[in-house]
Amino acid sequence: MKKAEMQQHHAQYESLIAQAQAARREGLFQKTIQLALAAGEHIDGMMKYERKRDDTRFTGIEALDMVLRYGPLLLDFRSLDKLEQLLAGRRRVDKNTCVDYEQELVKAKARMWQNHKFWDHLEKNPDCRQDELRQRLGGDQEDWRRTAEMWEDMGLIRRAPEGGSYRLTLMTQMREVVKAKCPSCGNVAEGAKAEFLDSVPCCACKENVLLVILSRE
């Protein structure tokens, strides 16, 4: 790759990241993810350009970090799948960063399924108490607390102080009609978002699965 090409990729990466940061400040988190993924297409050229200027390892790559942070919170499997495709074969990321992004992607997918479980609980138990989450859902109470705080920051839930803890209330519309994909056979179904927050029989393969809610293009 010639210097001019590297510089162009670097400029495009920086521009898209700036747009993603602006979208995040405005609370447009799905747009943040989309812009971060677009920036990810320029990672190789950006990294080559930066390494030419300063031969050091990257402590992280913001485009990847944004998708890993917000994808699980938005139950956005499609974006995590796109990130997996983006990382495939990109040895430069593995070689020149201090982060094992393949392992971070595995963790992000696990968090997304946990978030499905959490959201389903909130849907079925309006005004549930935050300090009872481990008792009801298992897992680690601190993980549930952190997720609740991030969802509050994103405007998805309300946390009302009560007796040393919080009452949690959904702020988003779960009756919205969305598409969801069967992780077993790939069939895509359509229905209210709330219908896909629990395991259901796939209408195509008949397997009882947790359908993956697809983000809007």
N, C-alpha and C positions, 0 to 999 in steps of 0.2 A: 504494500500500500504506500503510495507516494505521500509526501508531506502535505501537499494541498488537500488530498483526500482525508487524511487524518485530521487536519484542521477543520475541514467541513463537518466531519462526523462529531468532532468535539463541540463545535458551535451549535449543531442541531441538538446534541444531547443537553447542553446547558440551557438552550432555549426551552426545550420540552420540560426539563426539570423545574425551571422557573415557573412555567405555566402550571405544573402539577402542584408546586408549593402554593401558588395563588389560589388554585381550586381548593386545596386543603384548608386554607385560611377562610374561605367562603363557606366551608362545610359541604363542599361537593365531593364527597369521598369516592363515589364511583368514577367520576371524571378524573380524580387524582390517580386512581389505579390505571385507567386507560392511557393517560398521558405518560405515566411511569413506564408502562409496557412499551409504548411507542419510543420512549427514550432508550429503553433496553436494546432496541435494534441497532443503536449506535455505540454500544458499549465497547466493542473491539477497537474501533477507530479512536474513540475517546481515550481508552487506556493506552493505546500505542502513542498517542500524542502526549499524554501526561508523562509517560515513562521516558519519552525523549527529552522532556524538560527536566524531569526529576526522577532519577532511577531508584524509586522506593516502592515498597508494597502498599497497597490500598488497605486502609483500615475497614473499609466497607464501600458499597456502591449504592448510592441513594435511591436510584430507580428500583433496584431489587428490594431494598429495605422497605420502600413504600408499599409494594405489592404484598410482601410478607406480613406487614403490619395490618393493613386494612382489608386485604382479601378475606382472612378468617372472620373478621368482625362483621363483614357484610354477607357472610355465608356464600362467598363468590368462588365456587369451585372452578368455574371456567377460567378465571384469571390466574389461579394457581396452576391450572393445566397449561395455560399459555406460557407461564413463567418456566415450567418444567421443560417445555419445548425450546424456550429461549436459551436455557442453560445447557441443553444437550450439545455436547461437542465443543463447548466454549472452554478450551483448556486454559486460555489466558486468564479467565476469572478464577479458576482453581489455583493457578500458579502464582498469581500476583495479588491476591487478597488474603487478608488474615481471617476471613470468615469461610466456613464450610457451608456454602449456599445449598448444596444438595441436602445436607442434613437439616439445615434451617427450613427447607421446603417440606421435608418430612414432618417436622414439628408443626409447621403452619397448617398442614392438612389435618393433623391430629387435633389442633386447636379448633379448626373449623367444625369438625364433627362434635366436639364438646360444646361449641357455641350453638349448634343445632339443638342439642339436648337442653341447654340453658334456655334458649328462646322458647322452645316448646313448653318448658315448665312455666315461664312467665305468661305465655298465652293461656295455659290451662289454670293458672293460679294467680289471678289479678291481685295486686297489692301484697305479694308475698314478701317476707322479711329476708333481708340480705344475710343475716347471721344464721339462718336456718338452711342455707343452700347446701352445705356439706352433708347435713343430715338427710336432706331430700334427694340430692343428686350424687352423693359420694364425692370422690376426688379431693382436691385441695381447696380449702376455704379461701386462701389468699388468691388463688387463680380466679375463682368466681368473683371475688371482690374487685380484682383488677379489671376483669372484663366488664363488670357492672359500671365501674368508673369511666372506662373508655366509651361504653355505649352512652353514658350520660353526657360526656363531652361531645359526642357526635350527634346528640339530640334524639337518640333512639329510645331512651327510657328516662323516667323521672325517678330520682332518689330522694324521698322525703324523710328527714330525720325523725326517728322515733325510738325512745328508750335505749339509747346507746347504739342503735343500729339504723337501718333505713328500710322503708317500704319501697318496693320497686314496682313501677307502673310503665307499661308500654306506651310509647309516644307515636309509633309509626302505624300505618294502616296495613294490617295483615290480610284484609279481604281483597287486596289488589290482585288482579288476575296475572299470573306469571307462568313461565314455562319451566319444567323441571325434567331432568334427564335420569334415566335408570342407570346406575353405575354398573349393572350386570350386563344388560343387552344393548344399552345406548338409546332405547326408545325415549322419545320426548313427549311428555304429557302437558296439559294445560289446565290450570285451575287456580283457586284462591291460594295465596302464599301460605296461609295457615295450614292448608291441607297437606303440605309437603314437609312439615316440621316433625313428623312422626313416621315410623315405618308403615308402609302400605303395600299391598300386592301390586306389582307392575302389571298393567293391562296387557302387555305384550308377552313377557316371559313368565308371568305369574309368580315370580319370586318375591318374597316379602323383603322389601328394601327401603332404605331411606333415600328418597329421590333427591337429586342435586339441583337446587334452584339455580337457574341460569341468569346471568346478568343481562341487562338490555344492551344491545349493540349501539 
